[in-house]
């Protein structure tokens, strides 16, 4: 079950046409996977907290604003913007070393 849908992403990013649907769907899928990879808590039947939806929308906006890495976007493979981490932190057990 998806955390959000393309129509919600388009509304959040204020896209009126279908011209960017392929890119936005890719952002949505990547953002959802990034959120699910970050959290360690399990949720039955896709009943995700509301914070997950907001985190996905924020990440889609981040990806849309940094399409070509020209804005100094972090590329270390594990980066989530601070507002996204703030929303998700309580659903993650810290990694113990």
C-alpha positions in Angstrom: 0.0 0.0 0.0 1.3 3.4 -1.0 1.9 6.2 1.5 0.5 8.8 -0.9 -0.5 9.0 -4.5 0.5 11.0 -7.6 -2.5 13.3 -7.4 -1.5 14.4 -3.9 2.1 14.9 -4.9 1.0 17.0 -7.9 -1.2 19.1 -5.7 1.5 19.6 -3.1 4.0 20.7 -5.8 1.4 22.8 -7.6 1.6 20.9 -10.9 -1.5 21.4 -13.0 -0.6 19.4 -16.2 0.4 15.8 -16.7 3.6 16.7 -18.5 5.8 15.7 -15.5 3.8 12.7 -14.3 6.6 10.2 -15.0 9.2 12.2 -13.0 6.8 12.9 -10.2 5.8 9.3 -9.9 9.5 8.3 -9.8 10.0 10.9 -7.0 7.0 9.6 -5.1 8.3 6.0 -5.3 11.8 7.0 -4.4 10.6 9.1 -1.5 8.3 6.4 -0.1 11.2 3.9 -0.3 13.6 6.3 1.4 11.0 6.9 4.2 10.4 3.1 4.7 14.2 2.4 4.6 14.8 5.1 7.3 12.3 3.9 9.9 12.7 0.7 11.9 9.2 0.4 13.2 6.8 -2.0 11.5 3.3 -1.1 10.4 0.7 -3.7 9.7 -1.4 -3.5 6.5 0.2 -0.2 5.4 -1.4 1.8 8.2 1.3 4.4 8.2 1.4 7.4 10.6 0.4 10.8 9.0 4.0 12.0 9.4 5.0 9.5 6.7 2.8 11.2 4.1 4.2 14.6 5.0 7.7 13.3 4.9 7.1 11.8 1.4 5.7 15.1 0.2 8.6 17.0 1.6 11.1 14.6 -0.1 9.2 14.9 -3.4 9.6 18.7 -3.2 13.3 18.3 -2.3 13.9 16.0 -5.3 11.9 18.3 -7.6 14.0 21.4 -6.5 17.3 19.5 -6.9 16.7 17.7 -10.1 20.2 18.0 -11.5 22.3 18.3 -8.3 23.2 21.9 -9.2 22.0 23.3 -5.9 24.6 21.6 -3.7 22.3 18.6 -2.9 23.9 16.1 -0.6 24.7 12.9 -2.5 26.2 10.6 0.2 23.5 8.0 -0.3 22.0 8.3 3.2 20.9 11.9 3.2 17.4 13.0 4.3 16.7 16.7 4.7 16.4 17.8 8.4 12.6 18.4 8.3 12.1 14.8 7.0 14.3 13.3 9.7 12.5 15.4 12.3 9.2 13.8 11.2 10.5 10.3 11.2 13.0 10.1 14.0 10.5 8.8 16.6 9.9 5.8 14.3 13.5 4.8 14.2 15.7 2.9 16.6 19.2 4.4 16.6 21.9 2.2 15.3 24.1 0.9 18.1 27.7 0.4 17.4 
